[in-house]
Amino acid sequence: MGSREGYRDYFKVLGVDRHANTETIKKSFRTLARKYHPDVNPGNKQAEAKFKEITEAYEVLSDPEKRKRYDQFGKFWNQSGNTSPSGFDVDFGQYGNFDEFINELLGRFGGPRSATGFPTGIPNNVPRSALNLDAEVQVRLSFSEAFHGTERTLSVNQERVKVRIPQGIRSGSRLRLQGKGNFQPGTGRRGDLYLNLEVTAHELWKLDGNTIRANLPVSMDELVLGTTIKVLIPDGEAEVTIPPCTTPGKSLRLKGKGWPLKNGRGDLILMLSVQFPDKWSNEELELLRQLQRIRSDDPRQSWSKSACI
């Protein structure tokens, strides 16, 4: 890289002075390599170029013969010995993780390995962080899809993946598809795919734990006289009985008609609210006038006793 593109100050590249010993150079290289490694900077071409640059600098300065020629001949060091750095079109995919690559490099350029697998002088308790090949994708579901379950076909790494989403899924749930994540080139290894699920709000049904809640519009006469009506629910129809003299705001519970669970269902709660017509017929208005004349109850009786302070 340096020998092909021109002279580079390898000491400056590694951030050490010209009299730095092997251990100092090795320590600086390890620090910089961790900072600019492609695994830490995915898709960052500048970081990848910097990583190759510090790797080339370490290869030269860690080799006694190459460093001697570099110190002696400067930018012409490589012409003096008819040898060159080994090239840095590195296949990162052949390594399981960052430390595996660094330790291989330190062993190849910096002397023999110890029995631990690290080059001599490198501590054997350096943490090893595995390469993460997992992938994540956001999936938005309608209330109906989450309630009933559904299938989705996703495009992952140019592959179409069919996913079965079970019924009763909730916002914030996470599904794992084993072996459907990112590939590691050259090894055949593949991570997992995680689906982060979001359920969109419904205009009528509101999920509250395992309970579905909704406002049920009813007429004034249905509340006063009582009745049995058929209403639509998320998975069909249900009969609802309204007792006579029911007040607005009262809730009716339909057991086992709520959110799907692994074993059974939650409940469905309907809060009754009076729905007045946009337009009254003449007959309805006449009946209301009769009610007005014969009504015995004062709706503001309690108000009258408490309003003055």
Buried (B, 14 or more C-beta within 10 A) or exposed (E): BBBEEEEBEBBEBBBBEEEBEBEBBBBBBBEBBBEBBBBBBEEEEEBBEBBBBBBBBBBBBBBEEBBEBBEEEEEEBBEEEEEBBEEBEBEBBEBBBBBBBBBBBBBEBBBEBEEEEBBEEBEEEEEEEEBEBEBEBEBEBEBBBBBBBBEBEBEBEEEEBEBEBEBBBBBEBEBEBEEBBBBBEEBEBBBBBBBBBEBEEBEEBBBEEBBBBBBBEBBEEBBEEEBEEEBEBBEEEBEBEBEEEBEEEEEBEBEEBBBBEEEEBBBBBBEBEEBEEEEEEEEEEEEEEEEEEEEEEEEEEEEEEEEEE
